[in-house]
Amino acid sequence: MSAMMSSQVDGRKLRQAIMMVVINQTIVGIPFMYLSFIVMKWRGCSFGRELPTFHWVVFEVMIFTLVEELLFYYSHR
């Protein structure tokens, strides 16, 4: 147990991990965010101050959970 506590983080691997995060956030994240914005506008999202109804939020959470569970299941088979 004490051997695990005193282990050091490899600086090279840490830099690689940080670079991977930066690449994912910029090269992948920004275009995906822009495309998501376009799709949301296409679906009729108003981006105003009015909140959706409680029933609509519950419906979207149920659909999101169903899709996430299916994709997780089939991607880990």
N, C-alpha and C positions, 0 to 999 in steps of 0.2 A: 504494500500500500504506500509506503514512504517513497519507493522508487518512482511511482507515478506522480507524486506531488512535486518532486524535484526535477522533472523532465523539462527541458528547455524547448522553446519553439524555434524551429529552423527558420532563419531569416529569409533564406531564398524561397522557401515554400510560402512563407507569409506574404512576401512581395508578389509572388505568382497569384496567390488567392486575391490579394487586393486589386491587382491588374484585371483579373477575371471579373470581379465585381464592377469595376469601373467600365469595362467593355460592355458587360451586360446592361448596365444602367444607361449608357449612352448609345451604343450601336443598336441594341435591341429595344431598350425601354422607351426611348423618345419616339421612334417611329411607331411602335405599338400604341403608345399613348395618343399620338396624333390620329392613327387609324381608328382607335376606339372612340375618340371624340367625333369623328366623321360618322361612324356607325350610330352613335347615340343621337346625333342631330337628325340622321336619316330616319331613326325610329320615332322621332318626335319629342325627344327630351328637350324641355324648355330652358333649362339652366337658370330658372328664375328663383324667386324667394319662396314660392309655394311648394310645400312638402307633398309627397304622394300620400294617398290614403293608406290606412293601416292594412287593409285587405290586399292592396297591390304590393306592399312591401312583403307581406307574408307569402304571397304567390311567387314573387321573384326569388325569395330566399329558398322556397321549396324547389323551384326549378334549378337554381344554382347548385343546391345540395345534391339533387339527383344527377345532374350532369357531372359534377365533381366526383361523386362516388363511382359512377360508371367509368369515367376516364381513368380514375385511379385504379379501379379493378382491372380493366383491360390493359393498362400500361404496365401492370406488375404481374401479369400472368406468365 
